[in-house]
């Protein structure tokens, strides 16, 4: 597994893994945002992990999801 994080502009980062990219952007003075804030990405990852685990368990028990 390889994950790369690089700065592309001041305050803007790109995370690349498996051929996919996610833009990470902090709030700017002018309010323009072009990507996830770090905490949004973190919470989304936790939610996706939890949902994936629950779905996998339900399917292994024959429970329709």
Residue pairs with C-beta under 8 A, 6 or more apart in sequence:
1 17
2 17
3 15
3 16
3 17
4 15
4 16
4 17
5 13
5 14
5 15
5 16
6 13
6 14
6 16
7 13
8 14
11 25
11 26
11 28
12 23
12 24
12 25
12 26
12 34
12 35
13 23
13 24
13 25
14 21
14 22
14 23
14 24
15 21
15 22
15 24
15 41
22 35
22 36
22 41
23 34
23 35
23 36
24 35
24 36
24 37
24 38
24 41
25 33
25 34
25 35
25 36
25 37
26 37
26 38
27 33
27 37
36 44
55 65
58 64
58 65
59 65
